[in-house]
Amino acid sequence: MTDTGSDLTPPPGCPAHQGSVPLAGLEYQQSPAQLYRSLRREHGTVAPVLLDGDVPAWLVLGYTEVSYVTSHDELFARDSRRWNQWPAIPQDWPLLPFVGYQPSVLFTEGEEHRRRAGVITQALEGIDQFELARDCQIIADRLIASFVGSGQAELMSSYAHALPMRAAVQMCGMPHEGTDTQQLVDDLRISLDAAEGDDPVAAYTRVGERIQQLVKEKRDRPGPDVTSRMLLDPAGLTDEEIVQDLISVIAAAQQPTANWIGNTLRLLLTDERFALNVSGGRLSVGEALNEVLWLDTPTQNFIGRWAVRDTQLGGRQIRAGDCLVLGLAAANTDPQIWPEQHVGAENSAHLSFSNGEHRCPYPAPLLADVIARTAVETLLERLPDLVLAVEPEELTWRPSIWMRGLTALPAQFTPVVQ
Ligand code: HEM
């Protein structure tokens, strides 16, 4: 039996009893495809795992099983308050920001979820994709202007993370630059992705206050933006609900889109099939973006779903209140859907935007595509001789089992005098 490291003895049948794999530490294995292959070989399509602090959960690795879990929310639901492990969770548990219940769209269920997600969907549908592309190009040009004269840049912080954050803030009705916006952008970064010495709790409080102020401003003077459309929706959400859901939209947009941009740039700058293309070869930016969603998807694992009652999945006995982690990267490379061993990117049937009731809401994946594509194309157009400033094997992935992204992407190019 695995020692859970907590006072709570797991009941028989719970994942902690069955040779569970500690997820913390696995992130240091740099090839997720290999990692998920060996997990699948040893544990099948649903693996017992231990989260930080040896808290038991299930990692769903099979394409069929992830599709099943996400399309049966009467069995596997989003409200984390039904988790049977809460007594073992300390106040400073590192995954608490993602798992702790908040009254936002993310944790609502059934009719209430359809109401909240419906408001987000119609507000996002109001975005003109051509205008979004133009706005992203302006943001891209401003960011590029800040480093173009030096001939070198660390593209993750100065470009890939910065661009979707500014685009998301602007979609919600704030200017993409200015002191006030800069403060919000900095606070969002700290609360989503704190560095050593940052205070994410204080930053998150300031984000809440700024979004509250934005909602108040838009109640008084609505405009052509996501916030105003959410306020004017006949569903009649309260200001508090809108503040919660706007923060969810910005947070849900920022990290995955940033890593989608970063992972695509890495592929384009390291893989010959694409490197050829940058200077007029065969494969396009669109193909690189799609390949990344299959093979290096930004949200590699998503936490999660909680079992509503005792049930079976992939031959495992799941108990009411068990936590299931959606293994999206593992599902995309499941040999069951790639029987010939070749994993390609011919279509978009991947699970990178998840599936079912809580999937990334239409049209968010299309908007993310506009943001990511404009970011990558604009950079390559403005800096046509862009190359890596290090050897490809020197690039390192972030030590995270949740987000697949680079720690840094140092690049160089001929400096442009402005
Ligand atoms: C404009 C950019 C984006 C916006 C506005 C956005 C918005 C959202 C929102 C509001 C949710 C919560 C849905 C709910 O619980 O009902 C969500 C979920 C999600 N999004 Fe996105 N998103 C964006 C980009 C992306 C990208 C680039 C990816 C990955 C490639 C992604 C993957 C996901 C996943 C995996 C979920 C979780 C779904 C689940 O619980 O099953 N999103 N997104």
Boltz pocket constraint, residues with backbone or C-beta under 6 A from the ligand:
constraints:
  - pocket:
      binder: B
      contacts: [[A, 70], [A, 105], [A, 106], [A, 107], [A, 117], [A, 120], [A, 245], [A, 248], [A, 249], [A, 250], [A, 252], [A, 253], [A, 254], [A, 256], [A, 257], [A, 260], [A, 293], [A, 297], [A, 298], [A, 299], [A, 302], [A, 304], [A, 351], [A, 352], [A, 353], [A, 354], [A, 355], [A, 357], [A, 358], [A, 359], [A, 360], [A, 361], [A, 364], [A, 365], [A, 367], [A, 368], [A, 371]]
      max_distance: 6.0
